[in-house]
């Protein structure tokens, strides 16, 4: 699994835990719904650290809390 896949899964988990729809996450985060839906689309998963930060702000968590999930620890190196 790629880092992009894990980021998308992590946001999905956090929204599910909070019973939050993607539109609500976008609104709370100050980004457009198309930004969030584009990130969630398998074929278009380019996402910036700034966008991740804004979404974390919308979830009221820090970047450290977001990336401290164990799913990030098992990632393979991106350099091949």
C-alpha positions, 0 to 999 in steps of 0.5 A, a space after each residue: 500500500 502506498 502512503 497516499 492509500 494510507 492517508 486516504 484510509 486514515 481520513 476515512 477512519 477518522 470521519 467514520 469514528 466521528 460520524 462525519 461525511 466528507 462534505 462536512 470535513 471539507 466545510 470544517 477544514 475550509 477546503 472545497 468538497 472537490 478537494 476532499 473528493 479528489 483526494 479520495 479518488 483512487 486515480 487522483 490521490 495527489 495530496 499536499 501536506 497543507 491539505 492534510 494539515 487543513 483536514 486535520 484542523 477540521 478534525 481538531 487533531 494535530 499532524 502528529 496525532 494523524 501520523 502517529 497511527 500504526 498504519 504509517 509505520 508499516 509503509 515500505 520505502 518510496 524510493 525503489 
